[in-house]
Amino acid sequence: MNLILQSNDCDMRAMFFQLAPAWRLLDSNVGQDETDVIVVDLRGAVDDIWKMGFSRWIALGDTPQHFRWASEHGAALFLMWPCNRQQLECALRVAANWVAPDNSVISWSGGISWNRKTATITKGRHPVNLTPIETDILSVLWTRHEIYTSTTEILKFVWRGSVATEQNVYVYIRNLRRKLEPIPTHPRILLSRYGAGYRLMVPFGRGEHEELADAR
């Protein structure tokens, strides 16, 4: 995914490089057809961004006047600078879903994403292939992300009557956490609750980190 950051602020650029490893930062003079999202620092010189054809772009500023200007000129998001890490991560996750409006790519904080079409998990710049069963488990948990799904239900939806036990589910969950979680022994994305089952935390809003999981 390609992103233009129009800013001369070294601290801001460093934060974007750190928090958005899955994005490729481009020079501001590249063509629109090569760019997915543009981020504009309104504290510097501002080009006629709203005339460049970007239907969704992110504005950064540090005054109420910047906020009003961004609202008047069609910014999809506005971040008051300096913003914290969580606010910037949230904005980049939203932008990632602009690029993939069909939700074929699901993005979490820390440069972690799941491409549902290619069946790969990416941590930073390193894609890892998923097995068919791992893909099926994630798909089931994604469609039921508002609730916990029991191991019995996972066996029913994924194995569809084939010979398998709860131990098979535990093994695949451990493998998925190894591929998906920043710290597999302290999961924050693929959660579990004793007696309830497993839940895939959605990467939108406050829900992603609102509870901890059992490491089982």
TIRO-2110 file (N, C-alpha, C; in Angstrom, 1 decimal):
// TIRO-2110
0.8, -1.2, 0.0, N, 1, A
0.0, 0.0, 0.0, CA, 1, A
0.9, 1.2, 0.0, C, 1, A
0.5, 2.2, -0.8, N, 2, A
1.4, 3.4, -1.0, CA, 2, A
0.8, 4.6, -0.4, C, 2, A
1.6, 5.3, 0.4, N, 3, A
1.2, 6.5, 1.1, CA, 3, A
2.1, 7.6, 0.9, C, 3, A
1.5, 8.8, 0.6, N, 4, A
2.3, 10.1, 0.6, CA, 4, A
2.1, 10.8, 1.9, C, 4, A
3.2, 11.2, 2.5, N, 5, A
3.2, 12.0, 3.7, CA, 5, A
3.8, 13.3, 3.4, C, 5, A
3.0, 14.4, 3.3, N, 6, A
3.4, 15.7, 3.0, CA, 6, A
3.8, 16.4, 4.2, C, 6, A
5.0, 16.3, 4.7, N, 7, A
5.4, 16.9, 5.9, CA, 7, A
7.0, 17.0, 5.9, C, 7, A
7.5, 18.0, 6.5, N, 8, A
8.9, 18.2, 6.7, CA, 8, A
9.3, 17.9, 8.1, C, 8, A
8.4, 17.5, 8.9, N, 9, A
8.6, 17.2, 10.4, CA, 9, A
9.3, 15.9, 10.5, C, 9, A
10.6, 15.9, 10.9, N, 10, A
11.3, 14.6, 11.0, CA, 10, A
10.7, 13.7, 12.0, C, 10, A
10.2, 14.2, 13.2, N, 11, A
9.6, 13.3, 14.2, CA, 11, A
8.4, 12.7, 13.7, C, 11, A
7.6, 13.4, 12.9, N, 12, A
6.4, 12.9, 12.3, CA, 12, A
6.7, 11.8, 11.3, C, 12, A
7.7, 12.0, 10.5, N, 13, A
8.0, 11.0, 9.5, CA, 13, A
8.6, 9.8, 10.1, C, 13, A
9.4, 9.9, 11.2, N, 14, A
9.9, 8.8, 11.9, CA, 14, A
8.8, 8.0, 12.5, C, 14, A
7.8, 8.6, 13.1, N, 15, A
6.7, 7.9, 13.7, CA, 15, A
5.9, 7.1, 12.6, C, 15, A
5.7, 7.7, 11.4, N, 16, A
5.0, 7.0, 10.4, CA, 16, A
5.8, 5.8, 9.9, C, 16, A
7.1, 5.9, 9.8, N, 17, A
8.0, 4.8, 9.4, CA, 17, A
7.9, 3.7, 10.4, C, 17, A
7.8, 4.0, 11.7, N, 18, A
7.8, 3.0, 12.7, CA, 18, A
6.5, 2.3, 12.8, C, 18, A
5.4, 3.0, 12.7, N, 19, A
4.1, 2.5, 12.9, CA, 19, A
3.4, 1.9, 11.6, C, 19, A
3.9, 2.2, 10.5, N, 20, A
3.3, 1.8, 9.2, CA, 20, A
4.2, 1.0, 8.3, C, 20, A
4.8, -0.1, 8.8, N, 21, A
5.8, -0.8, 8.0, CA, 21, A
5.2, -1.4, 6.8, C, 21, A
3.8, -1.7, 6.8, N, 22, A
3.2, -2.3, 5.7, CA, 22, A
2.9, -1.3, 4.6, C, 22, A
3.1, 0.0, 4.9, N, 23, A
2.9, 1.1, 3.9, CA, 23, A
4.2, 1.5, 3.2, C, 23, A
4.2, 1.8, 2.0, N, 24, A
5.4, 2.3, 1.3, CA, 24, A
5.2, 3.8, 1.1, C, 24, A
6.1, 4.6, 1.8, N, 25, A
6.0, 6.0, 1.7, CA, 25, A
6.6, 6.5, 0.4, C, 25, A
5.9, 7.3, -0.4, N, 26, A
6.3, 7.8, -1.7, CA, 26, A
6.6, 9.2, -1.7, C, 26, A
7.3, 9.7, -2.7, N, 27, A
7.6, 11.1, -2.8, CA, 27, A
6.3, 11.8, -3.2, C, 27, A
6.2, 13.1, -2.8, N, 28, A
4.9, 13.8, -3.0, CA, 28, A
4.6, 14.2, -4.4, C, 28, A
5.6, 14.0, -5.3, N, 29, A
5.3, 14.4, -6.7, CA, 29, A
5.0, 13.2, -7.6, C, 29, A
4.7, 12.0, -7.0, N, 30, A
4.3, 10.9, -7.8, CA, 30, A
2.8, 11.1, -8.3, C, 30, A
2.4, 10.3, -9.3, N, 31, A
1.1, 10.4, -9.8, CA, 31, A
0.0, 9.9, -8.9, C, 31, A
-1.2, 10.4, -9.0, N, 32, A
-2.3, 9.9, -8.2, CA, 32, A
-2.6, 8.5, -8.3, C, 32, A
-2.4, 7.9, -9.6, N, 33, A
-2.7, 6.5, -9.8, CA, 33, A
-1.8, 5.6, -9.1, C, 33, A
-0.6, 6.1, -8.6, N, 34, A
0.3, 5.3, -7.8, CA, 34, A
0.1, 5.4, -6.3, C, 34, A
-0.9, 6.2, -5.9, N, 35, A
-1.0, 6.5, -4.5, CA, 35, A
-2.3, 6.0, -3.9, C, 35, A
-2.3, 5.4, -2.8, N, 36, A
-3.5, 4.9, -2.1, CA, 36, A
-4.1, 5.9, -1.2, C, 36, A
-3.2, 6.5, -0.4, N, 37, A
-3.7, 7.5, 0.7, CA, 37, A
-2.7, 8.6, 0.8, C, 37, A
-3.1, 9.8, 1.1, N, 38, A
-2.2, 11.0, 1.2, CA, 38, A
-2.5, 11.6, 2.6, C, 38, A
-1.4, 11.9, 3.3, N, 39, A
-1.5, 12.5, 4.6, CA, 39, A
-0.8, 13.9, 4.5, C, 39, A
-1.5, 14.9, 4.9, N, 40, A
-1.1, 16.3, 4.8, CA, 40, A
-0.9, 17.0, 6.1, C, 40, A
0.3, 17.5, 6.3, N, 41, A
0.7, 18.3, 7.5, CA, 41, A
0.3, 19.7, 7.2, C, 41, A
-0.8, 20.2, 7.8, N, 42, A
-1.3, 21.5, 7.5, CA, 42, A
-0.4, 22.6, 8.2, C, 42, A
0.6, 22.3, 9.0, N, 43, A
1.4, 23.3, 9.6, CA, 43, A
2.4, 23.9, 8.6, C, 43, A
2.6, 23.2, 7.5, N, 44, A
3.5, 23.6, 6.4, CA, 44, A
2.8, 24.2, 5.2, C, 44, A
3.5, 24.3, 4.1, N, 45, A
2.9, 24.8, 2.9, CA, 45, A
1.9, 23.8, 2.4, C, 45, A
0.7, 24.2, 2.1, N, 46, A
-0.4, 23.3, 1.7, CA, 46, A
-0.7, 23.4, 0.2, C, 46, A
-0.6, 22.3, -0.5, N, 47, A
-1.0, 22.3, -2.0, CA, 47, A
-2.5, 22.2, -2.1, C, 47, A
-3.0, 22.3, -3.3, N, 48, A
-4.4, 22.2, -3.5, CA, 48, A
-4.8, 20.7, -3.5, C, 48, A
-4.7, 20.1, -2.3, N, 49, A
-4.9, 18.7, -2.2, CA, 49, A
-6.3, 18.3, -2.6, C, 49, A
-7.3, 19.1, -2.2, N, 50, A
-8.7, 18.8, -2.4, CA, 50, A
-9.0, 18.8, -3.9, C, 50, A
-8.1, 19.4, -4.8, N, 51, A
-8.3, 19.4, -6.2, CA, 51, A
-7.6, 18.3, -6.9, C, 51, A
-6.9, 17.5, -6.2, N, 52, A
-6.1, 16.4, -6.8, CA, 52, A
-6.9, 15.1, -7.0, C, 52, A
-8.1, 15.1, -6.6, N, 53, A
-8.9, 13.9, -6.9, CA, 53, A
-8.9, 12.9, -5.8, C, 53, A
-8.3, 13.1, -4.7, N, 54, A
-8.3, 12.1, -3.6, CA, 54, A
-9.6, 12.2, -2.9, C, 54, A
-10.3, 11.1, -2.9, N, 55, A
-11.7, 11.2, -2.3, CA, 55, A
-11.5, 11.1, -0.7, C, 55, A
-10.4, 10.4, -0.3, N, 56, A
-10.2, 10.3, 1.2, CA, 56, A
-8.8, 10.6, 1.5, C, 56, A
-8.5, 11.6, 2.4, N, 57, A
-7.2, 11.9, 2.8, CA, 57, A
-7.2, 12.3, 4.2, C, 57, A
-6.0, 12.2, 4.9, N, 58, A
-5.9, 12.5, 6.3, CA, 58, A
-5.1, 13.8, 6.5, C, 58, A
-5.7, 14.7, 7.3, N, 59, A
-5.0, 15.9, 7.7, CA, 59, A
-4.4, 15.9, 9.1, C, 59, A
-3.3, 16.6, 9.2, N, 60, A
-2.7, 16.7, 10.5, CA, 60, A
-2.5, 18.2, 10.8, C, 60, A
-2.7, 18.6, 12.0, N, 61, A
-2.6, 20.0, 12.4, CA, 61, A
-2.5, 20.2, 13.9, C, 61, A
-2.3, 21.5, 14.3, N, 62, A
-2.2, 21.7, 15.7, CA, 62, A
-3.0, 22.9, 16.2, C, 62, A
-3.9, 23.3, 15.4, N, 63, A
-4.8, 24.4, 15.8, CA, 63, A
-6.2, 24.2, 15.4, C, 63, A
-7.2, 24.8, 16.1, N, 64, A
-8.6, 24.7, 15.6, CA, 64, A
-8.8, 25.2, 14.2, C, 64, A
-8.0, 26.2, 13.8, N, 65, A
-8.1, 26.7, 12.4, CA, 65, A
-7.7, 25.6, 11.4, C, 65, A
-6.7, 24.7, 11.7, N, 66, A
-6.3, 23.6, 10.9, CA, 66, A
-7.5, 22.6, 10.8, C, 66, A
-8.2, 22.4, 11.9, N, 67, A
-9.3, 21.5, 11.9, CA, 67, A
-10.4, 22.0, 11.0, C, 67, A
-10.7, 23.3, 11.1, N, 68, A
-11.8, 23.9, 10.3, CA, 68, A
-11.4, 23.8, 8.8, C, 68, A
-10.1, 24.1, 8.5, N, 69, A
-9.7, 24.1, 7.1, CA, 69, A
-9.8, 22.7, 6.5, C, 69, A
-9.4, 21.7, 7.3, N, 70, A
-9.5, 20.3, 6.8, CA, 70, A
-10.9, 19.9, 6.6, C, 70, A
-11.8, 20.3, 7.5, N, 71, A
-13.3, 19.9, 7.4, CA, 71, A
-13.9, 20.6, 6.1, C, 71, A
-13.5, 21.8, 5.9, N, 72, A
-14.0, 22.5, 4.7, CA, 72, A
-13.5, 22.0, 3.4, C, 72, A
-12.4, 21.3, 3.4, N, 73, A
-11.8, 20.9, 2.2, CA, 73, A
-11.8, 19.4, 2.0, C, 73, A
-12.7, 18.7, 2.8, N, 74, A
-13.0, 17.3, 2.5, CA, 74, A
-12.0, 16.3, 3.1, C, 74, A
-11.3, 16.6, 4.2, N, 75, A
-10.4, 15.6, 4.8, CA, 75, A
-11.3, 14.5, 5.4, C, 75, A
-11.0, 13.3, 5.2, N, 76, A
-11.8, 12.2, 5.8, CA, 76, A
-11.5, 12.0, 7.3, C, 76, A
-10.2, 12.3, 7.7, N, 77, A
-9.8, 12.2, 9.1, CA, 77, A
-8.9, 13.4, 9.4, C, 77, A
-9.0, 13.9, 10.7, N, 78, A
-8.1, 14.9, 11.1, CA, 78, A
-7.5, 14.5, 12.4, C, 78, A
-6.1, 14.6, 12.5, N, 79, A
-5.4, 14.3, 13.7, CA, 79, A
-4.8, 15.5, 14.3, C, 79, A
-5.0, 15.8, 15.6, N, 80, A
-4.4, 17.0, 16.2, CA, 80, A
-3.0, 16.6, 16.6, C, 80, A
-2.0, 17.3, 16.1, N, 81, A
-0.6, 17.0, 16.4, CA, 81, A
-0.1, 17.8, 17.6, C, 81, A
0.7, 17.3, 18.5, N, 82, A
1.1, 15.9, 18.5, CA, 82, A
0.1, 14.9, 18.9, C, 82, A
-0.1, 13.8, 18.2, N, 83, A
-1.0, 12.8, 18.6, CA, 83, A
-0.3, 11.6, 19.2, C, 83, A
-1.0, 10.8, 19.9, N, 84, A
-0.3, 9.6, 20.5, CA, 84, A
-0.2, 8.4, 19.6, C, 84, A
0.5, 7.4, 20.0, N, 85, A
0.7, 6.3, 19.1, CA, 85, A
-0.6, 5.6, 18.7, C, 85, A
-1.5, 5.5, 19.7, N, 86, A
-2.8, 4.8, 19.5, CA, 86, A
-3.6, 5.5, 18.5, C, 86, A
-3.7, 6.8, 18.5, N, 87, A
-4.5, 7.6, 17.6, CA, 87, A
-3.9, 7.5, 16.1, C, 87, A
-2.6, 7.5, 16.0, N, 88, A
-2.0, 7.3, 14.6, CA, 88, A
-2.3, 5.9, 14.1, C, 88, A
-2.1, 4.9, 15.0, N, 89, A
-2.4, 3.5, 14.6, CA, 89, A
-3.8, 3.4, 14.1, C, 89, A
-4.7, 3.9, 14.8, N, 90, A
-6.1, 3.8, 14.5, CA, 90, A
-6.4, 4.5, 13.1, C, 90, A
-5.8, 5.6, 12.9, N, 91, A
-6.0, 6.3, 11.6, CA, 91, A
-5.4, 5.5, 10.4, C, 91, A
-4.3, 4.9, 10.6, N, 92, A
-3.7, 4.0, 9.6, CA, 92, A
-4.5, 2.8, 9.3, C, 92, A
-5.1, 2.2, 10.4, N, 93, A
-6.0, 1.0, 10.2, CA, 93, A
-7.2, 1.4, 9.4, C, 93, A
-7.8, 2.6, 9.7, N, 94, A
-8.9, 3.0, 8.9, CA, 94, A
-8.5, 3.2, 7.4, C, 94, A
-7.4, 3.9, 7.2, N, 95, A
-6.9, 4.1, 5.9, CA, 95, A
-6.7, 2.8, 5.1, C, 95, A
-6.2, 1.8, 5.8, N, 96, A
-5.9, 0.5, 5.2, CA, 96, A
-7.2, -0.1, 4.7, C, 96, A
-8.3, 0.1, 5.4, N, 97, A
-9.6, -0.4, 4.9, CA, 97, A
-10.2, 0.5, 3.8, C, 97, A
-9.8, 1.7, 3.6, N, 98, A
-10.1, 2.4, 2.4, CA, 98, A
-9.6, 1.8, 1.2, C, 98, A
-8.3, 1.3, 1.3, N, 99, A
-7.6, 0.7, 0.2, CA, 99, A
-8.3, -0.6, -0.1, C, 99, A
-8.8, -1.3, 0.9, N, 100, A
-9.4, -2.6, 0.7, CA, 100, A
-10.8, -2.6, 1.2, C, 100, A
-11.7, -1.9, 0.5, N, 101, A
-13.1, -1.7, 1.0, CA, 101, A
-13.9, -3.0, 1.2, C, 101, A
-13.5, -4.0, 0.5, N, 102, A
-14.2, -5.3, 0.6, CA, 102, A
-13.7, -6.1, 1.7, C, 102, A
-12.8, -5.5, 2.6, N, 103, A
-12.3, -6.2, 3.7, CA, 103, A
-11.5, -7.4, 3.4, C, 103, A
-10.9, -7.4, 2.2, N, 104, A
-10.0, -8.6, 1.8, CA, 104, A
-8.7, -8.5, 2.6, C, 104, A
-8.3, -7.4, 3.1, N, 105, A
-7.1, -7.2, 3.9, CA, 105, A
-7.6, -6.7, 5.3, C, 105, A
-7.3, -7.4, 6.3, N, 106, A
-7.7, -7.0, 7.7, CA, 106, A
-6.4, -6.6, 8.4, C, 106, A
-6.3, -5.3, 8.9, N, 107, A
-5.1, -4.8, 9.4, CA, 107, A
-5.2, -4.5, 10.9, C, 107, A
-4.2, -4.9, 11.7, N, 108, A
-4.1, -4.6, 13.1, CA, 108, A
-2.9, -3.7, 13.3, C, 108, A
-2.8, -3.2, 14.6, N, 109, A
-1.7, -2.4, 14.9, CA, 109, A
-0.4, -3.2, 14.9, C, 109, A
0.7, -2.5, 14.8, N, 110, A
2.0, -3.2, 14.8, CA, 110, A
2.4, -3.7, 13.4, C, 110, A
1.8, -3.3, 12.3, N, 111, A
2.1, -3.8, 11.0, CA, 111, A
1.7, -5.2, 10.7, C, 111, A
0.6, -5.6, 11.4, N, 112, A
0.1, -7.0, 11.2, CA, 112, A
-1.2, -7.0, 10.4, C, 112, A
-1.2, -7.8, 9.3, N, 113, A
-2.4, -7.9, 8.5, CA, 113, A
-2.7, -9.3, 8.0, C, 113, A
-3.9, -9.5, 7.7, N, 114, A
-4.4, -10.8, 7.1, CA, 114, A
-5.0, -10.6, 5.8, C, 114, A
-4.4, -11.1, 4.7, N, 115, A
-4.9, -11.0, 3.4, CA, 115, A
-5.8, -12.2, 3.2, C, 115, A
-7.1, -12.0, 3.1, N, 116, A
-8.0, -13.1, 3.0, CA, 116, A
-8.0, -13.8, 1.6, C, 116, A
-7.6, -13.0, 0.6, N, 117, A
-7.6, -13.5, -0.7, CA, 117, A
-6.4, -14.4, -1.0, C, 117, A
-5.2, -14.0, -0.4, N, 118, A
-4.0, -14.8, -0.7, CA, 118, A
-3.7, -15.7, 0.5, C, 118, A
-4.5, -15.7, 1.5, N, 119, A
-4.3, -16.6, 2.7, CA, 119, A
-2.9, -16.4, 3.3, C, 119, A
-2.5, -15.2, 3.6, N, 120, A
-1.3, -14.9, 4.2, CA, 120, A
-1.4, -13.9, 5.3, C, 120, A
-0.5, -14.1, 6.3, N, 121, A
-0.4, -13.1, 7.4, CA, 121, A
0.9, -12.4, 7.2, C, 121, A
0.8, -11.0, 7.4, N, 122, A
2.0, -10.2, 7.3, CA, 122, A
2.3, -9.5, 8.6, C, 122, A
3.6, -9.7, 9.1, N, 123, A
4.1, -9.0, 10.2, CA, 123, A
5.1, -8.1, 9.7, C, 123, A
4.9, -6.8, 9.7, N, 124, A
5.8, -5.9, 9.1, CA, 124, A
5.9, -6.1, 7.6, C, 124, A
7.0, -6.5, 7.1, N, 125, A
7.2, -6.8, 5.6, CA, 125, A
7.3, -8.3, 5.3, C, 125, A
7.0, -9.2, 6.2, N, 126, A
7.3, -10.6, 6.0, CA, 126, A
6.0, -11.4, 6.0, C, 126, A
5.5, -11.7, 4.8, N, 127, A
4.3, -12.5, 4.7, CA, 127, A
4.5, -14.0, 5.0, C, 127, A
3.6, -14.6, 5.7, N, 128, A
3.6, -16.0, 6.1, CA, 128, A
2.4, -16.7, 5.5, C, 128, A
2.5, -17.8, 4.8, N, 129, A
1.4, -18.5, 4.3, CA, 129, A
0.6, -19.2, 5.4, C, 129, A
-0.7, -19.3, 5.2, N, 130, A
-1.6, -20.0, 6.1, CA, 130, A
-2.0, -21.3, 5.5, C, 130, A
-2.2, -22.4, 6.3, N, 131, A
-2.7, -23.6, 5.8, CA, 131, A
-4.2, -23.5, 5.5, C, 131, A
-4.8, -24.4, 4.7, N, 132, A
-6.3, -24.3, 4.5, CA, 132, A
-7.1, -24.3, 5.8, C, 132, A
-6.7, -25.2, 6.8, N, 133, A
-7.4, -25.2, 8.0, CA, 133, A
-7.3, -24.0, 8.8, C, 133, A
-6.0, -23.4, 8.9, N, 134, A
-5.8, -22.1, 9.6, CA, 134, A
-6.7, -21.0, 8.9, C, 134, A
-6.8, -21.0, 7.6, N, 135, A
-7.6, -20.0, 6.9, CA, 135, A
-9.1, -20.2, 7.3, C, 135, A
-9.5, -21.4, 7.4, N, 136, A
-10.9, -21.7, 7.7, CA, 136, A
-11.2, -21.3, 9.1, C, 136, A
-10.3, -21.5, 10.1, N, 137, A
-10.5, -21.1, 11.5, CA, 137, A
-10.6, -19.6, 11.6, C, 137, A
-9.7, -18.9, 10.9, N, 138, A
-9.7, -17.4, 11.0, CA, 138, A
-11.0, -16.9, 10.4, C, 138, A
-11.4, -17.5, 9.3, N, 139, A
-12.7, -17.1, 8.6, CA, 139, A
-13.9, -17.3, 9.5, C, 139, A
-14.0, -18.4, 10.2, N, 140, A
-15.1, -18.6, 11.1, CA, 140, A
-15.1, -17.6, 12.2, C, 140, A
-13.9, -17.4, 12.8, N, 141, A
-13.8, -16.5, 13.9, CA, 141, A
-14.1, -15.0, 13.5, C, 141, A
-13.7, -14.7, 12.2, N, 142, A
-13.9, -13.3, 11.7, CA, 142, A
-15.4, -13.1, 11.5, C, 142, A
-16.1, -14.1, 10.9, N, 143, A
-17.6, -13.9, 10.7, CA, 143, A
-18.4, -13.9, 12.0, C, 143, A
-17.8, -14.4, 13.1, N, 144, A
-18.4, -14.5, 14.4, CA, 144, A
-17.7, -13.6, 15.4, C, 144, A
-17.0, -12.5, 15.0, N, 145, A
-16.1, -11.8, 15.9, CA, 145, A
-16.7, -11.1, 17.1, C, 145, A
-18.0, -11.0, 17.1, N, 146, A
-18.7, -10.3, 18.2, CA, 146, A
-18.9, -11.3, 19.4, C, 146, A
-18.7, -12.6, 19.2, N, 147, A
-18.9, -13.5, 20.2, CA, 147, A
-17.7, -14.5, 20.3, C, 147, A
-17.7, -15.3, 21.4, N, 148, A
-16.7, -16.4, 21.5, CA, 148, A
-17.3, -17.6, 20.8, C, 148, A
-16.4, -18.3, 20.1, N, 149, A
-16.8, -19.5, 19.3, CA, 149, A
-16.1, -20.7, 20.0, C, 149, A
-16.9, -21.7, 20.4, N, 150, A
-16.4, -22.8, 21.2, CA, 150, A
-15.6, -23.7, 20.3, C, 150, A
-14.8, -24.6, 20.9, N, 151, A
-14.0, -25.6, 20.2, CA, 151, A
-14.9, -26.5, 19.5, C, 151, A
-16.1, -26.9, 20.1, N, 152, A
-17.1, -27.7, 19.4, CA, 152, A
-17.6, -27.1, 18.2, C, 152, A
-17.9, -25.8, 18.2, N, 153, A
-18.4, -25.1, 17.0, CA, 153, A
-17.3, -25.0, 16.0, C, 153, A
-16.0, -24.8, 16.4, N, 154, A
-14.9, -24.7, 15.4, CA, 154, A
-14.8, -26.1, 14.7, C, 154, A
-14.9, -27.2, 15.5, N, 155, A
-14.8, -28.5, 14.9, CA, 155, A
-15.9, -28.7, 13.9, C, 155, A
-17.1, -28.2, 14.2, N, 156, A
-18.3, -28.4, 13.3, CA, 156, A
-18.1, -27.6, 12.1, C, 156, A
-17.7, -26.3, 12.2, N, 157, A
-17.6, -25.5, 11.0, CA, 157, A
-16.4, -25.8, 10.1, C, 157, A
-15.3, -26.2, 10.7, N, 158, A
-14.0, -26.3, 10.0, CA, 158, A
-13.8, -27.7, 9.5, C, 158, A
-14.0, -28.7, 10.4, N, 159, A
-13.7, -30.1, 10.0, CA, 159, A
-14.9, -30.8, 9.4, C, 159, A
-16.1, -30.2, 9.6, N, 160, A
-17.4, -30.7, 9.0, CA, 160, A
-17.6, -32.2, 9.1, C, 160, A
-17.4, -32.8, 10.2, N, 161, A
-17.7, -34.2, 10.4, CA, 161, A
-16.4, -35.1, 10.3, C, 161, A
-15.3, -34.5, 9.8, N, 162, A
-14.1, -35.3, 9.7, CA, 162, A
-13.6, -35.6, 11.1, C, 162, A
-12.8, -36.7, 11.2, N, 163, A
-12.3, -37.1, 12.5, CA, 163, A
-11.3, -36.0, 13.0, C, 163, A
-11.6, -35.4, 14.1, N, 164, A
-10.8, -34.4, 14.7, CA, 164, A
-11.2, -34.2, 16.2, C, 164, A
-10.4, -33.7, 17.0, N, 165, A
-10.7, -33.6, 18.5, CA, 165, A
-10.4, -32.1, 18.9, C, 165, A
-10.7, -31.8, 20.1, N, 166, A
-10.4, -30.5, 20.6, CA, 166, A
-8.9, -30.2, 20.6, C, 166, A
-8.1, -31.3, 20.7, N, 167, A
-6.6, -31.1, 20.7, CA, 167, A
-6.2, -30.6, 19.4, C, 167, A
-6.8, -31.0, 18.3, N, 168, A
-6.5, -30.5, 17.0, CA, 168, A
-6.7, -28.9, 16.9, C, 168, A
-7.8, -28.5, 17.5, N, 169, A
-8.1, -27.1, 17.6, CA, 169, A
-7.0, -26.3, 18.3, C, 169, A
-6.6, -26.8, 19.5, N, 170, A
-5.6, -26.2, 20.3, CA, 170, A
-4.3, -26.1, 19.5, C, 170, A
-3.9, -27.1, 18.8, N, 171, A
-2.7, -27.1, 18.0, CA, 171, A
-2.7, -26.0, 16.9, C, 171, A
-3.9, -25.9, 16.2, N, 172, A
-4.0, -24.9, 15.2, CA, 172, A
-4.1, -23.5, 15.7, C, 172, A
-4.7, -23.3, 16.9, N, 173, A
-4.7, -22.0, 17.5, CA, 173, A
-3.3, -21.5, 17.9, C, 173, A
-2.5, -22.5, 18.4, N, 174, A
-1.2, -22.1, 18.8, CA, 174, A
-0.4, -21.7, 17.6, C, 174, A
-0.5, -22.4, 16.5, N, 175, A
0.2, -22.1, 15.2, CA, 175, A
-0.3, -20.7, 14.7, C, 175, A
-1.6, -20.5, 14.8, N, 176, A
-2.1, -19.2, 14.3, CA, 176, A
-1.5, -18.0, 15.1, C, 176, A
-1.5, -18.2, 16.4, N, 177, A
-0.9, -17.2, 17.3, CA, 177, A
0.5, -16.9, 17.0, C, 177, A
1.3, -18.0, 16.7, N, 178, A
2.7, -17.8, 16.4, CA, 178, A
2.8, -17.0, 15.1, C, 178, A
1.9, -17.1, 14.2, N, 179, A
2.0, -16.3, 12.9, CA, 179, A
1.4, -14.9, 13.1, C, 179, A
0.4, -14.8, 14.0, N, 180, A
-0.4, -13.6, 14.0, CA, 180, A
0.0, -12.6, 15.1, C, 180, A
0.3, -13.1, 16.3, N, 181, A
0.5, -12.3, 17.5, CA, 181, A
1.9, -11.7, 17.6, C, 181, A
2.0, -10.5, 18.0, N, 182, A
3.4, -9.9, 18.3, CA, 182, A
4.1, -10.8, 19.4, C, 182, A
3.3, -11.1, 20.4, N, 183, A
3.8, -12.0, 21.5, CA, 183, A
2.9, -13.1, 21.7, C, 183, A
3.1, -14.3, 21.0, N, 184, A
2.2, -15.4, 21.0, CA, 184, A
1.7, -15.9, 22.4, C, 184, A
2.6, -15.8, 23.4, N, 185, A
2.2, -16.2, 24.8, CA, 185, A
1.3, -15.2, 25.5, C, 185, A
1.2, -14.0, 24.9, N, 186, A
0.3, -13.0, 25.5, CA, 186, A
-0.6, -12.4, 24.4, C, 186, A
-1.5, -13.2, 23.9, N, 187, A
-2.3, -12.9, 22.7, CA, 187, A
-3.2, -11.7, 23.0, C, 187, A
-3.3, -10.8, 22.0, N, 188, A
-4.2, -9.6, 22.0, CA, 188, A
-5.1, -9.6, 20.8, C, 188, A
-4.9, -10.5, 19.8, N, 189, A
-5.7, -10.5, 18.6, CA, 189, A
-6.6, -11.8, 18.6, C, 189, A
-6.0, -12.9, 18.8, N, 190, A
-6.8, -14.2, 18.9, CA, 190, A
-7.0, -14.6, 20.3, C, 190, A
-8.1, -14.2, 20.9, N, 191, A
-8.4, -14.3, 22.3, CA, 191, A
-9.0, -15.6, 22.6, C, 191, A
-8.9, -16.0, 23.9, N, 192, A
-9.6, -17.2, 24.4, CA, 192, A
-10.2, -16.9, 25.8, C, 192, A
-11.3, -17.5, 26.1, N, 193, A
-11.9, -17.4, 27.4, CA, 193, A
-12.3, -18.8, 27.9, C, 193, A
-11.8, -19.2, 29.1, N, 194, A
-12.1, -20.5, 29.6, CA, 194, A
-13.6, -20.8, 29.6, C, 194, A
-14.0, -21.9, 29.0, N, 195, A
-15.4, -22.3, 29.0, CA, 195, A
-16.2, -21.6, 27.9, C, 195, A
-15.6, -20.6, 27.2, N, 196, A
-16.4, -19.9, 26.1, CA, 196, A
-15.8, -20.2, 24.7, C, 196, A
-14.5, -20.3, 24.6, N, 197, A
-13.9, -20.5, 23.3, CA, 197, A
-13.0, -19.5, 22.9, C, 197, A
-13.0, -19.2, 21.6, N, 198, A
-12.0, -18.2, 20.9, CA, 198, A
-12.8, -17.1, 20.2, C, 198, A
-12.0, -16.0, 20.2, N, 199, A
-12.6, -14.8, 19.5, CA, 199, A
-11.5, -14.0, 18.8, C, 199, A
-11.7, -13.6, 17.6, N, 200, A
-10.8, -12.8, 16.8, CA, 200, A
-11.2, -11.3, 17.0, C, 200, A
-10.3, -10.6, 17.6, N, 201, A
-10.7, -9.2, 17.9, CA, 201, A
-10.6, -8.3, 16.6, C, 201, A
-11.7, -7.6, 16.4, N, 202, A
-11.7, -6.7, 15.2, CA, 202, A
-10.8, -5.5, 15.4, C, 202, A
-10.2, -5.1, 14.3, N, 203, A
-9.2, -4.0, 14.4, CA, 203, A
-9.7, -2.6, 14.3, C, 203, A
-11.0, -2.4, 14.6, N, 204, A
-11.6, -1.1, 14.5, CA, 204, A
-12.1, -0.7, 15.9, C, 204, A
-11.8, 0.6, 16.2, N, 205, A
-12.3, 1.2, 17.4, CA, 205, A
-11.5, 0.7, 18.6, C, 205, A
-12.2, 0.6, 19.8, N, 206, A
-11.5, 0.3, 21.0, CA, 206, A
-11.4, -1.1, 21.3, C, 206, A
-12.1, -2.0, 20.5, N, 207, A
-12.3, -3.4, 20.9, CA, 207, A
-11.0, -4.2, 20.8, C, 207, A
-10.0, -3.7, 20.0, N, 208, A
-8.9, -4.6, 19.7, CA, 208, A
-8.1, -5.0, 21.0, C, 208, A
-8.0, -4.1, 21.9, N, 209, A
-7.1, -4.4, 23.1, CA, 209, A
-7.9, -4.2, 24.4, C, 209, A
-9.2, -4.5, 24.3, N, 210, A
-10.0, -4.2, 25.5, CA, 210, A
-10.0, -5.3, 26.5, C, 210, A
-9.5, -6.5, 26.1, N, 211, A
-9.3, -7.6, 27.1, CA, 211, A
-8.2, -8.5, 26.8, C, 211, A
-7.7, -9.2, 27.8, N, 212, A
-6.6, -10.1, 27.5, CA, 212, A
-7.1, -11.5, 27.3, C, 212, A
-6.2, -12.3, 26.8, N, 213, A
-6.6, -13.7, 26.5, CA, 213, A
-5.9, -14.7, 27.4, C, 213, A
-6.5, -15.9, 27.5, N, 214, A
-5.7, -17.0, 28.0, CA, 214, A
-4.7, -17.4, 26.9, C, 214, A
-3.6, -18.0, 27.4, N, 215, A
-2.6, -18.3, 26.4, CA, 215, A
-2.8, -19.7, 25.8, C, 215, A
-3.8, -20.4, 26.3, N, 216, A
-4.1, -21.8, 25.8, CA, 216, A
-4.4, -21.8, 24.3, C, 216, A
END
